[in-house]
Amino acid sequence: MLELQASGQNKAGIDKRVIVAAVVGAIVIVGAAGGFYYKKVKTSAVDVPISATVPATNTDVAAASASGTDASALVASGNTAAASTSSSVAASGGIAPTDEDIKQTRRDGDTKLTTGDPAGAATASNQAAAKELVKSAIAQMSQGKLEAADKDLGDALARDDKQPLVYYNVAILRLKQGRTDDALKQLEASFLNGFKFFDQMDKDPDLDSIRQDPRFVDLEKRYRAAA
């Protein structure tokens, strides 16, 4: 009996030690695996380039351009700032209303509207629109788009048939079209409606072709003196 009991205790003790050893081994393996996973994740996070997650700024693009780097790559990576460009329209004659003149005409319309003169406000609005159309027509002429310019000037005339710069620029358009007689008629209409921009007219290259024409000389002399 004593031998059997001692043998049984020894067997139980061995079984317990085996179980404990197995548990400890499992814990060590799990801990080692966890440490390896943490190290791998941390390393991966550090290795991600900042440029892949943060959009390029204007400063980045400027720096790239200055260093000779292709800035388009930075823009493609997330920079949404629009490039600023400037352009100028080739001078081709014509006299345009100034921006201040147009703004003042619109202010006059606003004043008339607030003072109870809707008819006067509508007239001022049409005058301002006509001046804008004159500017558009001059830009069209500078690009050789004579038909588009003709349409703009026709619309301007429909809005304000007392605007001398409309008639003047129609005259310029007719000269570009080779219609000298019509151009002279439009010039006279401009003078009759109060044209006062003779200093600018003296510098307009589109009138060079008729400056020696006796009809133009006579018109200019008569209306310049009356201005």
SEFIDREN-848412 format. One record per residue (C-alpha): residue number from 1; x, z, y; residue in one letter. Coordinates in Angstrom, 2 decimals. Each point is the difference from the previous one (the first is absolute). Layout:
<node num="NUM" east="X" up="Z" north="Y" residuo="a"/>
...
This chain:
<node num="1" east="0.00" up="0.00" north="0.00" residuo="m"/>
<node num="2" east="2.78" up="0.92" north="2.38" residuo="l"/>
<node num="3" east="1.77" up="-3.27" north="-0.70" residuo="e"/>
<node num="4" east="-3.12" up="-2.00" north="0.53" residuo="l"/>
<node num="5" east="-0.79" up="1.76" north="3.31" residuo="q"/>
<node num="6" east="3.51" up="-0.47" north="1.31" residuo="a"/>
<node num="7" east="-0.06" up="-3.60" north="-1.07" residuo="s"/>
<node num="8" east="-3.33" up="-0.49" north="1.76" residuo="g"/>
<node num="9" east="1.24" up="1.61" north="3.21" residuo="q"/>
<node num="10" east="3.11" up="-2.20" north="-0.04" residuo="n"/>
<node num="11" east="-2.11" up="-3.10" north="-0.43" residuo="k"/>
<node num="12" east="-2.33" up="1.02" north="2.88" residuo="a"/>
<node num="13" east="3.00" up="0.75" north="2.20" residuo="g"/>
<node num="14" east="1.48" up="-3.40" north="-0.73" residuo="i"/>
<node num="15" east="-3.31" up="-1.72" north="0.78" residuo="d"/>
<node num="16" east="-0.27" up="1.77" north="3.36" residuo="k"/>
<node num="17" east="3.54" up="-0.95" north="0.99" residuo="r"/>
<node num="18" east="-0.67" up="-3.62" north="-0.88" residuo="v"/>
<node num="19" east="-3.16" up="-0.03" north="2.10" residuo="i"/>
<node num="20" east="1.71" up="1.65" north="2.97" residuo="v"/>
<node num="21" east="2.88" up="-2.44" north="-0.22" residuo="a"/>
<node num="22" east="-2.38" up="-2.93" north="-0.13" residuo="a"/>
<node num="23" east="-1.91" up="1.21" north="3.06" residuo="v"/>
<node num="24" east="3.19" up="0.56" north="1.99" residuo="v"/>
<node num="25" east="1.25" up="-3.43" north="-0.97" residuo="g"/>
<node num="26" east="-3.25" up="-1.60" north="1.13" residuo="a"/>
<node num="27" east="0.21" up="1.78" north="3.35" residuo="i"/>
<node num="28" east="3.56" up="-1.20" north="0.53" residuo="v"/>
<node num="29" east="-0.94" up="-3.60" north="-0.84" residuo="i"/>
<node num="30" east="-3.03" up="0.04" north="2.35" residuo="v"/>
<node num="31" east="2.06" up="1.52" north="2.81" residuo="g"/>
<node num="32" east="2.72" up="-2.57" north="-0.40" residuo="a"/>
<node num="33" east="-2.54" up="-2.82" north="0.01" residuo="a"/>
<node num="34" east="-1.68" up="1.37" north="3.12" residuo="g"/>
<node num="35" east="3.30" up="0.27" north="1.82" residuo="g"/>
<node num="36" east="0.88" up="-3.58" north="-0.89" residuo="f"/>
<node num="37" east="-3.39" up="-1.27" north="1.24" residuo="y"/>
<node num="38" east="0.28" up="1.92" north="3.30" residuo="y"/>
<node num="39" east="3.50" up="-1.33" north="0.60" residuo="k"/>
<node num="40" east="-1.12" up="-3.58" north="-0.70" residuo="k"/>
<node num="41" east="-3.02" up="0.21" north="2.32" residuo="v"/>
<node num="42" east="2.03" up="1.56" north="2.79" residuo="k"/>
<node num="43" east="2.71" up="-2.62" north="-0.33" residuo="t"/>
<node num="44" east="-2.56" up="-2.81" north="0.05" residuo="s"/>
<node num="45" east="-1.61" up="1.35" north="3.16" residuo="a"/>
<node num="46" east="3.32" up="0.20" north="1.82" residuo="v"/>
<node num="47" east="1.01" up="-3.50" north="-1.07" residuo="d"/>
<node num="48" east="-3.08" up="-1.70" north="1.59" residuo="v"/>
<node num="49" east="1.20" up="-1.85" north="3.16" residuo="p"/>
<node num="50" east="-1.66" up="1.18" north="3.23" residuo="i"/>
<node num="51" east="-0.50" up="-3.58" north="1.08" residuo="s"/>
<node num="52" east="-2.31" up="-0.55" north="-2.96" residuo="a"/>
<node num="53" east="-2.46" up="2.66" north="1.17" residuo="t"/>
<node num="54" east="0.33" up="0.14" north="3.80" residuo="v"/>
<node num="55" east="-1.00" up="-3.03" north="2.16" residuo="p"/>
<node num="56" east="2.71" up="-1.45" north="2.20" residuo="a"/>
<node num="57" east="-0.29" up="0.83" north="3.69" residuo="t"/>
<node num="58" east="0.63" up="-2.14" north="3.06" residuo="n"/>
<node num="59" east="3.33" up="1.74" north="0.37" residuo="t"/>
<node num="60" east="0.90" up="-1.01" north="-3.55" residuo="d"/>
<node num="61" east="-0.84" up="-3.62" north="0.70" residuo="v"/>
<node num="62" east="1.97" up="0.01" north="3.24" residuo="a"/>
<node num="63" east="3.00" up="1.57" north="-1.69" residuo="a"/>
<node num="64" east="-0.17" up="-2.54" north="-2.80" residuo="a"/>
<node num="65" east="-0.12" up="-2.86" north="2.46" residuo="s"/>
<node num="66" east="2.93" up="1.36" north="1.96" residuo="a"/>
<node num="67" east="2.09" up="0.32" north="-3.15" residuo="s"/>
<node num="68" east="-0.88" up="-3.46" north="-1.26" residuo="g"/>
<node num="69" east="-2.27" up="1.27" north="-2.77" residuo="t"/>
<node num="70" east="-3.15" up="-1.98" north="-0.79" residuo="d"/>
<node num="71" east="-2.63" up="2.01" north="1.87" residuo="a"/>
<node num="72" east="-2.80" up="-1.78" north="-1.82" residuo="s"/>
<node num="73" east="0.74" up="2.10" north="-3.07" residuo="a"/>
<node num="74" east="-0.62" up="3.17" north="1.99" residuo="l"/>
<node num="75" east="-3.21" up="-1.38" north="1.38" residuo="v"/>
<node num="76" east="-1.16" up="-0.93" north="-3.49" residuo="a"/>
<node num="77" east="0.66" up="3.54" north="-1.21" residuo="s"/>
<node num="78" east="-2.66" up="1.45" north="2.26" residuo="g"/>
<node num="79" east="0.69" up="-0.59" north="3.68" residuo="n"/>
<node num="80" east="-3.24" up="-1.24" north="1.58" residuo="t"/>
<node num="81" east="1.15" up="-0.29" north="3.63" residuo="a"/>
<node num="82" east="-0.66" up="-3.47" north="1.38" residuo="a"/>
<node num="83" east="2.91" up="-1.93" north="1.45" residuo="a"/>
<node num="84" east="-0.18" up="-0.54" north="3.71" residuo="s"/>
<node num="85" east="0.57" up="-3.55" north="1.20" residuo="t"/>
<node num="86" east="-0.21" up="-1.66" north="3.38" residuo="s"/>
<node num="87" east="-0.67" up="-3.58" north="0.96" residuo="s"/>
<node num="88" east="-0.34" up="-2.05" north="3.17" residuo="s"/>
<node num="89" east="-2.10" up="-3.04" north="0.71" residuo="v"/>
<node num="90" east="1.84" up="-3.03" north="1.38" residuo="a"/>
<node num="91" east="-0.73" up="-0.57" north="3.67" residuo="a"/>
<node num="92" east="-2.04" up="-3.15" north="0.48" residuo="s"/>
<node num="93" east="-1.57" up="0.30" north="3.41" residuo="g"/>
<node num="94" east="-3.41" up="1.20" north="1.02" residuo="g"/>
<node num="95" east="-0.89" up="3.08" north="2.01" residuo="i"/>
<node num="96" east="-1.47" up="2.99" north="-1.81" residuo="a"/>
<node num="97" east="-1.84" up="3.00" north="1.47" residuo="p"/>
<node num="98" east="2.05" up="3.18" north="-0.14" residuo="t"/>
<node num="99" east="-0.93" up="2.81" north="-2.36" residuo="d"/>
<node num="100" east="-0.63" up="2.25" north="2.98" residuo="e"/>
<node num="101" east="-2.37" up="-2.56" north="1.47" residuo="d"/>
<node num="102" east="-2.00" up="-0.07" north="-3.23" residuo="i"/>
<node num="103" east="-0.05" up="3.81" north="-0.24" residuo="k"/>
<node num="104" east="-1.19" up="0.28" north="3.59" residuo="q"/>
<node num="105" east="-2.81" up="-2.45" north="-0.68" residuo="t"/>
<node num="106" east="-1.10" up="2.10" north="-2.96" residuo="r"/>
<node num="107" east="0.17" up="3.18" north="2.07" residuo="r"/>
<node num="108" east="-2.21" up="-1.65" north="2.61" residuo="d"/>
<node num="109" east="-2.51" up="-0.77" north="-2.73" residuo="g"/>
<node num="110" east="0.02" up="3.59" north="-1.20" residuo="d"/>
<node num="111" east="-0.55" up="1.24" north="3.54" residuo="t"/>
<node num="112" east="-2.95" up="-2.30" north="0.52" residuo="k"/>
<node num="113" east="-1.52" up="1.08" north="-3.27" residuo="l"/>
<node num="114" east="0.23" up="3.70" north="0.87" residuo="t"/>
<node num="115" east="-1.46" up="-0.61" north="3.46" residuo="t"/>
<node num="116" east="-3.08" up="-1.73" north="-1.34" residuo="g"/>
<node num="117" east="1.01" up="-3.67" north="0.36" residuo="d"/>
<node num="118" east="-0.24" up="-1.46" north="-3.52" residuo="p"/>
<node num="119" east="-0.06" up="-3.59" north="1.28" residuo="a"/>
<node num="120" east="3.22" up="0.56" north="1.95" residuo="g"/>
<node num="121" east="1.55" up="1.68" north="-3.04" residuo="a"/>
<node num="122" east="-0.87" up="-3.00" north="-2.18" residuo="a"/>
<node num="123" east="1.54" up="-2.37" north="2.56" residuo="t"/>
<node num="124" east="3.21" up="2.01" north="0.13" residuo="a"/>
<node num="125" east="0.15" up="0.07" north="-3.80" residuo="s"/>
<node num="126" east="-0.31" up="-3.79" north="-0.11" residuo="n"/>
<node num="127" east="2.69" up="-0.37" north="2.64" residuo="q"/>
<node num="128" east="2.39" up="2.18" north="-1.98" residuo="a"/>
<node num="129" east="-0.76" up="-1.93" north="-3.20" residuo="a"/>
<node num="130" east="0.64" up="-3.29" north="1.79" residuo="a"/>
<node num="131" east="3.40" up="1.22" north="1.17" residuo="k"/>
<node num="132" east="0.89" up="1.06" north="-3.52" residuo="e"/>
<node num="133" east="-0.97" up="-3.45" north="-1.24" residuo="l"/>
<node num="134" east="2.24" up="-1.60" north="2.63" residuo="v"/>
<node num="135" east="2.95" up="2.00" north="-1.34" residuo="k"/>
<node num="136" east="-0.87" up="-1.06" north="-3.52" residuo="s"/>
<node num="137" east="-0.20" up="-3.66" north="1.06" residuo="a"/>
<node num="138" east="3.43" up="0.14" north="1.60" residuo="i"/>
<node num="139" east="1.45" up="1.45" north="-3.20" residuo="a"/>
<node num="140" east="-1.66" up="-2.76" north="-2.00" residuo="q"/>
<node num="141" east="1.41" up="-2.67" north="2.30" residuo="m"/>
<node num="142" east="3.49" up="1.44" north="-0.35" residuo="s"/>
<node num="143" east="-0.29" up="-0.59" north="-3.75" residuo="q"/>
<node num="144" east="-1.32" up="-3.51" north="0.41" residuo="g"/>
<node num="145" east="-3.51" up="0.97" north="-1.15" residuo="k"/>
<node num="146" east="-1.81" up="-1.98" north="2.67" residuo="l"/>
<node num="147" east="-3.37" up="-0.15" north="-1.74" residuo="e"/>
<node num="148" east="-0.08" up="3.77" north="-0.41" residuo="a"/>
<node num="149" east="1.01" up="0.42" north="3.65" residuo="a"/>
<node num="150" east="-2.78" up="-2.39" north="1.05" residuo="d"/>
<node num="151" east="-2.54" up="2.11" north="-1.89" residuo="k"/>
<node num="152" east="1.23" up="3.25" north="1.56" residuo="d"/>
<node num="153" east="-0.18" up="-1.47" north="3.49" residuo="l"/>
<node num="154" east="-3.49" up="-1.39" north="-0.67" residuo="g"/>
<node num="155" east="-1.12" up="3.48" north="-1.10" residuo="d"/>
<node num="156" east="1.62" up="1.52" north="3.07" residuo="a"/>
<node num="157" east="-1.81" up="-2.43" north="2.28" residuo="l"/>
<node num="158" east="-3.32" up="0.85" north="-1.68" residuo="a"/>
<node num="159" east="0.59" up="3.69" north="0.77" residuo="r"/>
<node num="160" east="1.26" up="-0.42" north="3.56" residuo="d"/>
<node num="161" east="-0.33" up="-3.37" north="1.76" residuo="d"/>
<node num="162" east="1.39" up="1.46" north="3.22" residuo="k"/>
<node num="163" east="3.39" up="0.95" north="-1.39" residuo="q"/>
<node num="164" east="2.68" up="-2.19" north="1.65" residuo="p"/>
<node num="165" east="2.58" up="0.64" north="-2.72" residuo="l"/>
<node num="166" east="-2.33" up="-1.50" north="-2.60" residuo="v"/>
<node num="167" east="-0.12" up="-3.31" north="1.88" residuo="y"/>
<node num="168" east="3.71" up="0.13" north="0.76" residuo="y"/>
<node num="169" east="0.94" up="0.39" north="-3.66" residuo="n"/>
<node num="170" east="-2.46" up="-2.71" north="-1.01" residuo="v"/>
<node num="171" east="1.98" up="-2.22" north="2.39" residuo="a"/>
<node num="172" east="3.23" up="0.99" north="-1.75" residuo="i"/>
<node num="173" east="-1.59" up="-0.79" north="-3.36" residuo="l"/>
<node num="174" east="-1.15" up="-3.43" north="1.24" residuo="r"/>
<node num="175" east="3.55" up="-0.78" north="1.11" residuo="l"/>
<node num="176" east="1.27" up="0.86" north="-3.46" residuo="k"/>
<node num="177" east="-2.62" up="-2.38" north="-1.37" residuo="q"/>
<node num="178" east="1.16" up="-2.76" north="2.35" residuo="g"/>
<node num="179" east="-3.24" up="0.04" north="2.00" residuo="r"/>
<node num="180" east="1.37" up="0.12" north="3.54" residuo="t"/>
<node num="181" east="-3.21" up="-0.97" north="1.82" residuo="d"/>
<node num="182" east="-1.96" up="2.77" north="-1.74" residuo="d"/>
<node num="183" east="2.81" up="2.45" north="0.73" residuo="a"/>
<node num="184" east="-0.21" up="-0.71" north="3.73" residuo="l"/>
<node num="185" east="-3.77" up="0.54" north="-0.05" residuo="k"/>
<node num="186" east="0.44" up="3.36" north="-1.72" residuo="q"/>
<node num="187" east="2.65" up="1.00" north="2.51" residuo="l"/>
<node num="188" east="-2.37" up="-0.70" north="2.87" residuo="e"/>
<node num="189" east="-2.72" up="2.02" north="-1.74" residuo="a"/>
<node num="190" east="2.48" up="2.86" north="-0.27" residuo="s"/>
<node num="191" east="0.87" up="-0.23" north="3.71" residuo="f"/>
<node num="192" east="-3.70" up="-0.12" north="0.92" residuo="l"/>
<node num="193" east="-0.62" up="3.22" north="-1.96" residuo="n"/>
<node num="194" east="2.59" up="1.96" north="1.94" residuo="g"/>
<node num="195" east="3.35" up="-0.70" north="-1.69" residuo="f"/>
<node num="196" east="2.70" up="2.06" north="1.74" residuo="k"/>
<node num="197" east="2.94" up="-0.18" north="-2.37" residuo="f"/>
<node num="198" east="1.99" up="-2.69" north="1.77" residuo="f"/>
<node num="199" east="3.33" up="1.82" north="-0.40" residuo="d"/>
<node num="200" east="-0.46" up="0.01" north="-3.76" residuo="q"/>
<node num="201" east="-1.20" up="-3.59" north="0.08" residuo="m"/>
<node num="202" east="3.27" up="-1.05" north="1.67" residuo="d"/>
<node num="203" east="1.86" up="1.29" north="-3.07" residuo="k"/>
<node num="204" east="-2.29" up="-1.51" north="-2.63" residuo="d"/>
<node num="205" east="2.03" up="-2.65" north="-1.90" residuo="p"/>
<node num="206" east="-3.15" up="-1.72" north="-1.28" residuo="d"/>
<node num="207" east="-0.76" up="-1.24" north="3.50" residuo="l"/>
<node num="208" east="3.35" up="-1.74" north="0.38" residuo="d"/>
<node num="209" east="-1.44" up="-3.26" north="-1.26" residuo="s"/>
<node num="210" east="-2.47" up="-0.23" north="2.94" residuo="i"/>
<node num="211" east="1.82" up="1.73" north="2.85" residuo="r"/>
<node num="212" east="0.81" up="-3.36" north="1.57" residuo="q"/>
<node num="213" east="-3.48" up="-1.40" north="-0.57" residuo="d"/>
<node num="214" east="-1.59" up="-0.58" north="3.45" residuo="p"/>
<node num="215" east="-3.31" up="1.42" north="-1.23" residuo="r"/>
<node num="216" east="1.63" up="3.26" north="-1.06" residuo="f"/>
<node num="217" east="2.00" up="0.20" north="3.22" residuo="v"/>
<node num="218" east="-3.19" up="-0.41" north="2.03" residuo="d"/>
<node num="219" east="-1.91" up="2.61" north="-2.01" residuo="l"/>
<node num="220" east="2.78" up="2.55" north="0.23" residuo="e"/>
<node num="221" east="0.45" up="-0.50" north="3.73" residuo="k"/>
<node num="222" east="-3.70" up="0.42" north="0.78" residuo="r"/>
<node num="223" east="-0.72" up="3.03" north="-2.15" residuo="y"/>
<node num="224" east="3.29" up="1.82" north="0.42" residuo="r"/>
<node num="225" east="-0.55" up="0.07" north="3.76" residuo="a"/>
<node num="226" east="-3.48" up="1.46" north="-0.51" residuo="a"/>
<node num="227" east="1.07" up="2.65" north="-2.48" residuo="a"/>
